[in-house]
Amino acid sequence: MSNFVKRALSGTLFVVLLVGSILWNQYSFGILFALISCFAIHEFHKLTNLDKNVSVNKAFAIGGALVIFASSFLYYAFDIFSTNIFLIYALYLAVVFVAELYRKQAQPIHNWAYFVLGQIYIALPFALLNFILFSWGWQPLILLAVFVCIWVNDTGAYIVGVNFGKHRLFERISPKKSWEGFFGGAIFTLIPAYVFSLFIPELTLWQWIIFAQIIVFFGTFGDLIESLMKRTLNVKDSGDIIPGHGGLLDRFDSMLLAVPAIFVYLQFLIV
């Protein structure tokens, strides 16, 4: 019971903090998600560095995540900044690559490869949250919709999977996931899709339904990708920063693949 209470309290606080930062103003969002991005990439490289042949400098990786998030925030939040601001990130990457020459590590290519993987897999999706938030001016409800659809999909998939799941979705990686749960989560997300369509006219109901199903599909595979990583490295959780829930990567794994997909989708709608 004590563990259940701990999970419930930490989970509730996590959701309130996330939702509050998105809805309050652009600065609360920027500060919180910049910090989350940094902690998430720290967790990622804490895991990758378990391999004796890998020794990515976590400070460099955190710096990269912070630079690309800040560049994206400034670009999308303020019209006065041009795309040239992203040149700072390009220069930073070049410096990190050069710095590896002086570290005298046994496998520098591995370090370069895992550093780039972390930037693409962790830092980039967090940076793209800025595009979603500022897709039509400042639109916190659209960004909130991403997380609500993820949470509803997870809940729906769990409820249906536990009660009706018989056919395994990807047993080698996640033995508990089922096709019944997958389709159950997809049906459940039709509810937030309809609700958000009432408040955000920029997207039609059908566009919201597609929005939700994109999150279901890519969010599910985002979860499986992190599960594969943890199984490969033989760890249960990515960290322990959220009591009873594990690390930040455990909470944001679905988002890491869903957000780039939503970014592409919204690009087509905006154009």
C-alpha atoms as one frame of an Amber mdcrd trajectory, in Angstrom:
protein
   0.000   0.000   0.000   2.813   2.409   0.860   4.342   1.807  -2.573   0.962
   2.434  -4.209   0.558   5.706  -2.318   4.074   6.753  -3.260   3.400   6.021
  -6.939   0.081   7.836  -6.840   1.482  10.953  -5.160   4.591  11.213  -7.326
   2.574  10.497 -10.483  -0.020  13.144  -9.614   2.658  15.719  -8.811   4.428
  14.911 -12.076   1.255  15.432 -14.130   0.311  18.644 -12.299   3.804  20.060
 -12.805   3.804  19.173 -16.503   0.316  20.480 -17.232   0.832  23.592 -15.126
   4.069  24.522 -16.880   2.437  24.155 -20.314  -0.680  26.165 -19.481   0.854
  28.878 -17.294   3.042  30.643 -19.839   5.784  30.054 -22.396   8.547  30.721
 -19.889   7.382  28.137 -17.355   7.229  25.633 -20.216  10.690  26.590 -21.468
  12.358  26.330 -18.071  10.779  23.027 -17.028  11.184  21.204 -20.327  14.737
  22.441 -20.805  15.544  20.906 -17.414  13.698  17.678 -18.263  15.592  17.446
 -21.560  18.909  17.789 -19.739  18.043  15.202 -17.091  16.685  12.792 -19.726
  19.852  12.888 -21.805  21.903  12.452 -18.631  19.896   9.293 -17.917  20.382
   8.098 -21.475  24.150   8.377 -21.367  24.285   6.948 -17.877  22.803   3.858
 -19.507  24.928   3.888 -22.678  28.091   4.316 -20.612  27.378   1.000 -18.904
  29.074  -0.485 -21.970  32.783  -0.600 -21.187  33.566   0.547 -24.741  31.468
   3.715 -24.414  32.376   6.829 -22.459  30.307   9.745 -23.689  30.983  12.977
 -21.816  27.589  13.599 -20.172  28.297  17.301 -19.670  28.848  17.736 -23.432
  25.626  15.837 -24.153  23.629  17.934 -21.680  25.098  21.078 -23.217  23.966
  19.953 -26.666  20.436  19.263 -25.444  20.285  22.669 -23.772  21.591  24.524
 -26.829  19.163  22.943 -29.306  16.202  23.366 -26.937  17.059  27.014 -26.241
  17.614  27.686 -29.954  14.233  26.171 -30.822  12.488  28.051 -28.028  13.950
  31.393 -29.090  13.227  30.720 -32.756   9.591  29.719 -32.350   8.688  31.979
 -29.417  10.180  35.197 -30.804   9.912  36.290 -34.431  13.060  38.419 -34.132
  15.310  35.365 -34.281  16.075  33.790 -37.667  17.077  30.231 -38.499  20.705
  31.369 -38.106  20.306  30.758 -34.395  20.617  27.023 -35.110  24.157  27.624
 -36.363  25.140  27.880 -32.693  24.109  24.249 -32.259  26.009  23.202 -35.396
  29.128  24.930 -34.059  28.652  23.241 -30.686  28.519  19.799 -32.337  31.745
  20.548 -34.200  33.448  21.524 -30.932  32.292  18.311 -29.238  33.711  16.213
 -32.087  37.040  18.040 -31.890  37.120  17.682 -28.087  37.101  13.905 -28.483
  40.593  14.193 -29.983  41.903  15.311 -26.606  40.050  12.825 -24.415  42.295
   9.919 -25.457  39.534   7.327 -25.134  39.955   3.752 -26.368  36.859   3.870
 -28.613  36.291   7.480 -29.742  34.055   6.387 -32.646  31.673   4.771 -30.174
  31.573   7.999 -28.175  30.814  10.059 -31.275  28.120   7.618 -32.389  26.343
   7.470 -29.018  26.613  11.233 -28.568  24.856  11.796 -31.908  22.282   9.103
 -31.087  21.452  10.881 -27.836  21.012  14.197 -29.612  18.676  12.669 -32.214
  16.772  10.333 -29.907  16.452  12.603 -26.840  17.385  16.222 -27.493  15.662
  16.667 -30.863  12.163  15.500 -29.799  12.259  17.795 -26.765  13.328  20.692
 -28.980  10.445  19.952 -31.373   7.973  20.480 -28.538   8.573  24.183 -29.127
   7.227  23.901 -32.673   4.058  22.211 -31.446   3.535  24.804 -28.699   3.944
  27.710 -31.116   2.387  26.070 -34.187  -0.368  28.722 -34.462   0.978  31.431
 -32.219   1.051  30.195 -28.613  -1.147  27.088 -28.514  -0.652  25.302 -25.178
  -3.706  23.085 -25.700  -2.179  21.477 -28.799   0.954  20.565 -26.866  -1.154
  19.425 -23.922  -3.132  17.247 -26.348   0.061  15.336 -27.188   0.588  14.324
 -23.572  -3.099  13.687 -22.855  -3.338  11.360 -25.867  -0.223   9.518 -24.705
  -1.586   9.112 -21.176  -5.045   8.059 -22.368  -3.522   5.591 -24.824  -1.352
   4.057 -22.092  -4.321   3.796 -19.731  -6.651   2.377 -22.362  -4.063  -0.127
 -23.583  -3.443  -1.276 -20.005  -7.137  -1.685 -19.125  -8.016  -3.549 -22.313
  -4.778  -5.546 -22.316  -5.169  -6.754 -18.738  -8.770  -7.846 -19.265  -8.781
  -9.061 -22.865  -5.163  -9.329 -24.016  -4.380 -12.706 -25.608  -2.278 -11.962
 -28.675   1.182 -10.602 -27.873   2.198  -7.441 -29.707   5.987  -7.833 -29.332
   6.618 -10.618 -26.845  10.404 -10.653 -27.292  10.685  -7.067 -26.039   7.549
  -6.448 -23.960   5.748  -9.657 -22.940   2.758  -7.839 -21.419   1.769  -5.755
 -24.444  -1.019  -7.181 -26.598  -2.743  -6.348 -29.865  -6.004  -6.070 -27.954
  -4.394  -3.461 -25.715  -2.993  -1.607 -28.730  -6.407  -1.290 -30.388  -8.048
  -0.562 -27.050  -5.697   2.388 -26.517  -6.401   3.592 -30.063 -10.151   3.601
 -29.367  -9.737   5.346 -26.013  -7.773   8.200 -27.629 -10.801   9.047 -29.773
 -12.233  10.649 -26.618  -9.532  13.337 -26.124  -9.409  13.815 -29.908 -13.090
  14.788 -29.880 -12.767  16.953 -26.751  -9.809  18.932 -28.119 -11.601  19.418
 -31.442 -14.222  21.438 -29.533 -11.637  23.889 -28.207  -9.087  24.160 -31.027
 -10.740  24.991 -34.367  -7.424  25.080 -36.236  -7.806  21.306 -36.635 -10.988
  19.599 -37.795 -12.375  16.567 -35.979 -10.914  14.217 -38.579  -7.521  15.917
 -38.295  -7.693  15.462 -34.523  -8.537  11.782 -34.949  -5.497  11.345 -37.214
  -3.448  13.341 -34.674  -4.446  10.916 -31.908  -3.814   7.780 -33.987  -0.355
   9.007 -34.992   0.440   9.298 -31.292  -0.934   5.806 -30.629   1.171   4.230
 -33.373   4.452   6.037 -32.830   4.006   6.264 -29.062   3.661   2.487 -28.829
   6.836   1.931 -30.808   8.605   4.621 -28.786   7.806   2.620 -25.671   9.067
  -0.571 -27.316  12.317   1.105 -28.381  13.106   2.130 -24.815  12.171  -1.359
 -23.609  14.604  -2.832 -26.131  17.346  -0.500 -24.908  16.774  -1.454 -21.272
  16.643  -5.151 -22.075  19.865  -4.872 -24.066  21.591  -3.135 -21.161  19.894
  -5.409 -18.597  18.351  -2.628 -16.496  14.805  -2.346 -15.125  14.391   1.448
 -15.146  16.259   4.305 -16.785  16.603   6.015 -13.401  14.864   6.694 -10.096
  14.117  10.411 -10.181  10.332   9.831  -9.943   9.558   7.689  -6.865   7.752
   4.521  -7.839   7.865   5.339 -11.568  11.543   5.113 -12.501  13.371   7.682
 -14.579  12.362  10.447 -16.950  13.010   8.274 -19.993  10.507   5.787 -18.600
   7.897   8.564 -18.503   8.738  10.190 -21.840   9.620   7.133 -23.966   6.355
   7.295 -25.959   6.822  11.010 -26.598  10.292  10.616 -28.096   8.942   9.000
 -31.257   5.461  10.518 -31.280   6.603  14.157 -31.235   8.726  14.038 -34.431
   5.794  12.313 -36.175   3.357  15.005 -34.965   5.851  17.664 -36.046   5.787
  16.310 -39.618   1.986  16.012 -39.536   1.485  19.601 -38.357   3.932  20.858
 -40.969   1.609  19.569 -43.692  -1.437  21.128 -42.007   0.180  24.526 -41.462
   1.477  24.725 -45.037
